[in-house]
Amino acid sequence: MKVLFVTTEMDDFVRVGGLAAVSAALPRALRSWSDVRIILPGYRDVVEQFTHIEIVGQCAAEAEMPACALGRTSTRDGLPVYVLLCPQLYDRPGNPYGDESGRDWPDNDIRFGRLASAAAELAMGNLDRNWAADLVHANDWQAALTPAYLAWKGARIPSILTIHNLAYQGIFPRDSLRRIGAPEESFHIDGLEFYDQLSFLKGGLIYASHLTTVSTNYAKEITTAELGCGLEGVLQLRSNAQQLTGILNGIDESWDPRYCAQLAQPFGAGDWEGKQANADYVRRQFGLAVSRGPMFGLVARLVHQKGIDLVLSAADEIIEAGGQIVVTGSGEPAIEDALVQAHRRRPDAIGVAIGFNDGQARRIFAGSDFTLMPSRFEPCGLSQMYAQRFGSLPIGHQTGGLAETIKDGETGFLFDKPSTESFLGSVRRAFSTFSAKDRLDTMRRSAMAQSYSWSLSAERYNGLYRKMIGAAAT
């Protein structure tokens, strides 16, 4: 079974959010069943990491999308990777989506239209003479038009679109239709049109053979007006037709505190001295005061969705009760600045590192007693899984994947409304648990015993792939 996995991030090379972790782990977990190959843009950070990329095909220019080359290489463990080589589109500073100041590239429609069109050509066997796909698995809005290009090019290859976060949709002016070579007749309410603009994500929702999301709860939530982001109508139709499936993400096996080389000291359940050694290391690293109180970690993209404002509004009460807060992540400049200002007011109790370093994030999970996740919505969430494996009890809003993976009062704490008061209710419960050492010990052990293996997710995707290919063949 030959599967083309279309993505714009992969932990091996480039990371912005959780998509990178999924793109690195899920294809690897699927290898025992499938010939899975990844295609991603040839960003500067990607191309520089390979000593050799074999050119296997050429993509002709299409509308305003320039010609490009397709290279083939592989990861260190042999996972095949196709790299779309087009320096004028992808060889840029900043991150995959925007410049160094965080502004989206103005030609993102062309950049990701080019990716989707090339992925369709590769799947059809038009670029690599030795390979074509039985199924295409596209991810998020940047790859969402791959199923559309397959349809426009007359291919009958089944496709799956995974929605990692419905809030990011790839909205562009109507003129983008011409720029990316999409047919004029695709611009209508049952096509790419979204309030007189073009929506990449909606195109995928319409043209993909099947839709998945990253948790069962989120699959239900996005069919409602509250969390459907204006697309709840088409999502409800796909759900009613049994063409929308929630499959919970996993985490990879490196998230085991007994063997993680990046920790200040490895530890297992019951070895709380080892956990304390990580807490002491983090306090020293962030210049926090020596404390016997709880440490609250926050490892997240610093965006409105993640509820960072709720953490800031609760900070005074947390500190007055004897707690400390350690934050790492990057995102919206206003939120970054608010956190830096909070650190400056209380450098003894609030540590902030803008940016992301995997080792530092792991040490924060290992050293913290609680992990703050007051997200307004959370399609899946990975931090709560990482936290539980490292003995840090997550405090999360009862939404999406958080509600699915946190057992309230057993492996963490849930609160029901994205408000300061509701959030503080769970924070107070956490303080109470911290004071009751036997209860804290029991909850930590339960949390660390949770299994979020990618093999479970991969098994479900494998079943879905086979079902889609079987249906396409009849």
N, C-alpha and C positions, 0 to 999 in steps of 0.2 A: 504494500500500500504506500503510494508515493504522495507525500503531503508537503505543500509549500507554505511555510509560516512567514507571513508578511508583518514586519514590525519596524519601528523607528528607534527602539532602544534595546539594549542587551547588556546585562551586567558585565559580561566579559570585556566590553569595549566602551560603552557610553550609558550613563544613567541620569535620568531626571526624576522618575517616580517608580511606582511599583511595577509598571509595565516591563521595566528592565529585568527585574527579578523573575517575573513570569516567563519572559522570552528566553532567559538563560536556563530555567529549570524545567519547564513543561516539555519542550522539544527533547531534552535529554531523557526525561522520564518516559517519553513515547517511543524511544529508539528500539525497544525490545519488540515492538509491534510493527513499526513503520520505518520507511526511508523518509525521515523528516529533514527538510532543508530550509534554512532561513535566508530571507533576503532583507537587507536593510541598506539605507543610503550610505554612500561613501563619505561620511563626515571626515574631517581632518583627523580627529581622535581615533577613528576606526582604521583608516588607511595607514596611519603611522605605526600601528601595532603589528602589521604584517611585513615580513621580509620578502614575501613573494605572493602576488595575486595573478592567477592565470586568466587572461582574457578569453572568454568563451563565446561572446556574441556582441553584436552592435544593435542598439536601438535607434531607429531613424527618428529624425525630428518629427514632431506631431503638434500641429497648431503652434502655440508659442512655447511649447516645451522643447528644449534643445535636444540634439542627438547626444547619446551617451554610450558608454561601454559597460558591459556586464562582466565582472570578474568573479572567479571562483577560488575559494580558499577553504580553510577549516580551522576550528579551534584546536587547542592543544590536545584535547581528548578525541579529536576526529570528527566533530559535528560539522557537516558541510555548511558553508556560509557563502552566499552570493552577495557581492557588494556592487551597488550601482554607482559607477564612476562618472561623475559629472562635476568637475571642480567649480564651474561657475554657479552651480546650485548648492553644493554641499561643503566645499572647502572654505569654511568661514570660521571666525572666532565666535565665542559665545557658546550657547547650548544648541541642541538640534532644532529648536523652534524659534529662537530669538537671539538678539545681539547681546553684548556684554552688559548692557544696562537693563536687560530684561524685556525689551520691546520685541514683539513678533516681527519676523522678517516680512516685508510687504509682499513678497512673491511666494508666500507659503502655499498658495493655491497651485502654482506651477511646480514647486518643489515636491509636493506630495501627490499631485496629479501625475507627475512623471514617474514617481515610485509605483503608484497603482497601475498605471498603464504598462510599465515594464514588467511588473509582477504577473500581469495577465498574459503578456507575450511569453514569459518564461514558462508559466504553467501550461501554455498551449504547445510548448515544444519548439517555439520559433527562435529561441536564443541559444540555449545549450542543446546541441544536436543529440547529446547522449541522455537527455532527461526531459520528461514532461510530468505534470502532476495529475494524480487522480482526484485530488481535492485541494482547495485553497483555504487556508485559515488566516483571515485578516484581523488586525487588532487596532481598535480605536479609530478616530476620525481620519487620521493621517493615511491609513491603509484602506479606509472604508469603501473607496470607489473601485477597489480591485474587482469585486463581484460585478459592478456596473460595467467596467471595461470588458470583462469577459462576455457579458451579454451584448454589448455594443459591437464586439468583434465576432459575434456569432458562435462563441464556444459554449459547450454544454457541460462544463466542468462544475460539479457541486461546490458550494462555498459556505463557509461559516464566518460570521463576524462576531468577535467578542467585544462587548462594551465594558471597558474597564472603568469609565467614568462618563456618564451621559452629559455632564455639565460642559464638557469640552466637545464642541460639535463641528468646528471648521466651517464657520459662516463667512461667505464672501459675496461681493456684489454680483449682480446678474451677469456682468460682462465676463466673469471668470468662466462661464460656460464656453465662450469662444476661445478663451486663453488655453483651456485644457482639452479642447477638441471634443467636448461632450455634445451629442446631438441636440438640436434646438427642441425637438419634440419630447426630450426628457425633462424639460422645465415646466412642470405643472404640479398641482397639489398632490398627486399620487406618484410624483417623481422627486426630482432634486429641489423643487421650489419650496422655500420656507419663508413665509412673510415677504415675498417678492425678492428674496435673496437666494443664494445657492448654499445648500448645506451638504457638505461631504458626508457627515454621519447619516443624515436622512437617506442619502443615496444608498449607503450600505444597508440600512434598515429595510429599504424597498427591494434591492436587488439580490441580497444574500439569500441562499437557500434556507439557512437556519441562523438564528441569533442565540448567543449565549452571553451571560453575565457572570460575574465572579463570586456570587453567593446566591443562594436560593431566595433569601429575603429581598435582596436588591432586585431580583427578577420580578418580584411582585410589586415592589415599591415604585418602579419606573412606569408601571401601567396606571399610576394615579396622577391626578393633577398636581399634587403637592411636590412630587419628585420626578415627574415625567418631562420636565424642561420643555414643554410645548410639543413633545413627541409622543405623549401618552396614547393618543388615538391610534397611530400606526402600531405602537408596541402592544396595545390591547388586542388589536386585530391579529398580530403574529402570535400572541399568547393564546388567544382563542383557537387558533389553528394548530396549536401544539408545536409552534415553531420558535419558541423562546424558552431556553433552559438555563437554570442557575446551577453552576458548578463551582464549588468553593475552591479558591486558590489554596496552595500548600506552601510550605517553606522547605528549604533544602536541609540536608543532613548536617551541614556545618554549624547549624544552630544547636549545638550541644555543649553546655558549659563545662562538661568534664574533659573535653578534648580541644576546645577553642584556643588556639595559640595566641590570639590577639588579646586575651584577657590578662589583667595584672596577675591573676592567680586562678587556675581552673578550679572548679568545684562541682559537687553533685548535691542532690537533695539531702538535706540534713547537715551538710558541711557549711554551716552559716559563718564560720570563721573565714572560709574562702570567699564567701560573698562579701563579708565585711572588708576583706582586703581590697576588693574592687571598689567598694564605697570609699575607703580611705584614699585610694589612688585618685578617684574622680574628684574628691574634695580638694586634694592637693593640686591637681591639674587645673581646676577652675578657681583656685584661690579662695575656697569657702572656709568658713570657720569650722573648727573641730566641733562635732555635734553628736549627741546621742539620739536626736530626733530622726524622723523618717526623711528619706530623700525621694523627691518626686521627679521622675524623668519625663522629658518631652522630646521625642525624636520624630520629626514630621516636616513635610513641606509647609512653609510658613505662609499659608493662604487662608482666606476667610472661611472656606469650607471646614478647616480643621479646628475651628473654635478657639483659636489662640487668644481672642479677646476675653473669652470666659476664664482662661487661665490667668490673664493679667488682672481681671477684676477680682479673682479669688486669691491673688498672691498675698495680700496683706494678712488675711486670715490664716493662710497656710503658715506664713512666717511667724506670726504672733503665737501660733500654737506649737511652735518649735520645729517646723519643717523647713526644708530647703528645696529649691527648684533648680534643675539643670536642664538646659535646652540646647539642642543642636538642630540645624536645618537651614534652608534658605527658601526665599520666595518673594512675596510682595514687599517692596522697599519700606512701606509705611509700617508693616507688621515687624519687619526686622528692626527698624528704628525704635519702635515702642518697646521691644524686648531689650535692646541695648540700653535704653533709658532706664528701664526697670533694674537692670544690672547695676547701673551707675548709682542708683539710689540706695541699693542694698547689695553691695559687692560681696558681703560676708554670707549672704543667703541665697542669691540668685546668680547662677553661672550661665553665660550665653556664649555659644560658639556659632557664628554665622558661617554656613558652608556645610559640607557633608564629608565625613571621613568614616569609612566602614568600621575600622578598629575602634575609633572613639565611640561610635554609636553602640557597638557591642559592649564596651566597658560601662556605658551609661545604663544599658539594660541590666548588666550584671551587678552593678553597684547600687542601683535604685531599689527602693522598697515598693514603689508604685509607679506606674506609667500612665500619664495623663492623655486621654483620647476623647476630648469632648466634641468630636466632629458633628457638624450639623447633619451631614449624611456621610455614609462610608460604604461604597460599593462592596468592598471586602475588608480591606485593612490587613496589613501584615505585621505592623508594630505590636498589636496585641498578642499575636502568635509568638513573635520573637520574645516579647516580655515574659510571657508565661513560661516558656522553655528556660529562661534565665532567672526564674524565681522573682520576677517583678510583677506584682498584681495590677492588671490594667483597670483603669477607671474610665468607662466608656459610655457614650450615649447609646441608648437602646435603639439602634438603627442598623440596617444592612448587615454586613458581615460581623459587626461587633456583637449584635444580639445573637448571632449564630454561633459565636466562638467563645464568648465569655459567659460562664455560669455564675449568675449573681450570688454572691455570698460564699461561693465555693472556689472559683479560680480567679475572681476579680469582682468588680462592682459595676452595676449598670444604673443609670438614671434616665428618667423618661422624657424630659424636655430639654432642649438646648438653651437653657437659661442659667444664669449665675446661681440662683437659689437651688435649682434642681441639681446642678453640678456640685455645689457645696454640700448638699445632703450626702452624696456619695463620698466626698472628701472627708467629711466628719466620721462616716462609718469606717473609712480607712484608718483614721487616727485611732479610733476605738479598737480596731483589730490590732494595730501596731502595739498598743498597750497590753493586749492579751496575748502573751507570747505563745501559749499552746495553740490558740486559734490561728495566729499568724503562721506558725509552723505547719499546721494542717493545711491551710489554704495554699501555702507555698508548695508543699509537696504535691497537692492536687494539680496545681497549675503546671508544675514541671513534668508531671506524668502525661500531660495532653500530647496527642500525636497529630501532627498536621502534615503527614507525608504526601509528597507529590504523586506517589504511586496511586493513591486513591483517586485524585483528580484525573490523572492520565488514563486510568482504567475507564472512567466515564467518558472522556473525550474519545478514546479508542472505540468504544461502543457507538458513539455518535458518528464518528467518521465512517465506520463500516455501514451503519444504517443509511447515511447520506449517499455513499457510493453505490450501495445496493439499489436504492431507490432510483438513482440516476441511470442505472443500467437496465431498468425495466421499462 
